[in-house]
C-alpha cells in the first residue's frame, strides 16, 4: 500500500513537471529568442543604467590636463569685440564655417538653429561660430547670414578677424581641421564637427560604450535624417542631451 502511495506521488510530481514544461518552457524559449531574458530580466537594469558610460561627460585631456578653450578675441556680426571671457558661465557650442560654403555649412547652420530653438530662453546657453573666410565674411555679411538662418540667440556670436589667428584657434586650439584649398569646392576645407564647452571653458563630451570620450559631435547629419548614406548616425540628439546635462552642473 505504501508503494502505491509512493508511485502515485511520483506520478503527481511528473504530471506537474509536464504541465510546467508545456506552459512555461515555450515562453522562456520565445523570450530568449527575442533576447528579452538577456536584455530586460537582469536586476537593476533600465534605460539609465544601460547608458551608464554616457552619464558623466568626459573632460578632453591633452598630456593629462583637461583642455580649456584658448583665449581669443574677434569681431562679431554686430561689430562688437567678443572674447572667450564673454562665454564664461555659459554652456556653448563651437563651430568653424564660412558663409559662401556650398556643401556642409548650410546643414551645420540649420542643425545649430534647431538646437538653439530647443534651448530658447536659456540665458546661459550660446554658440560661437568662427568664419574661416574672414576676407569675405565681414560683420555685415555675418549679420545677413544670421538673419537668413534665424540665429536669434543673443549669445550666438558669428565672429571674424585675422585669418591666421582663426586657423590657429581651429587647428591647434580645438584640433578641428581648417585649411584654405583652391582646388576644393568653395575654396576651403574644414571639419563638420561641433565642440561642446562647459561653463568653466573646458571642452567636454560624452563617452562611448567603451568609456572613451567621443571628443566631438557630428554637426552635419540632422535628427530628421537619422543617418547619412554611409550609415553614420546623427549626433544632434545626444548633443542636446549633453547640453542639458552641462546646464545643470
Phi, psi and omega in degrees: 000320180295322179296322179297317178298318179298318179297318178299321180296316179297320179296319180296317180296317180298322180296318179297317180297319180298315179298317179302315181297317182295321186276313193261327183301314178301325179293318180295316179299318180296318181292323178293323179294333178264007179062016182288331177293317182290319191267333187244342188262005176285149178291139174062028177255126174211186185300325182290315185283335177292337177257026182311318181298342184260001185293314182258122182285134184283153167269130178285123186249137174238121182054038175083001180244141178296131184278125177255158174296129178294161175293142177210160178207115181220177181254132183267185185295345178258009180080011181267148175279123181241132178238174178298335180292335178292344180259001179298136182083005181239148169268130183210163179254140175248135175218159173238133189205181166206148193290335180265011180299124183266001187241270191272337186300316178301325179290317178297317180297318179297320178294322178293322177296321178297320176293315177308313183292335178287339181240033181300132179087355178276109189289335182257034171237140181206181179222141174241111181249122181249122178284140177260007176232064186294337179298326179265320188274079175284169175306321180295318179294318180295322180295318178295322179296317179298319179292323180299320184265352181079039179275093190252348180300125181296343178263015176260106181251122174264116193245146178228165181166209181293125185297320181298319179293321179295317180294323177295319178298318181291306189282326181257319182288323182240351186056035174255112190301132177215135179201152173267129183211106183292348182270349180261159181297126181094341176087359181220151173242143177199162179291147175262018182263156174252142171257142180250127185243136180271181186296339181260008176087012179269143175281126184234160173199162174282168180260154176276184184294342178269359179088009179264144180294139175290333181077297182232169182241132178297125183257003188266318185277132183272163176299323181295321181289327181074310177207161181268184184292343177269001179087010178279130184281151177293151181237012178293321181298314181288331175297317178296320177299319184284329172299315180299322178296315182291329178295336181271349181288000000 
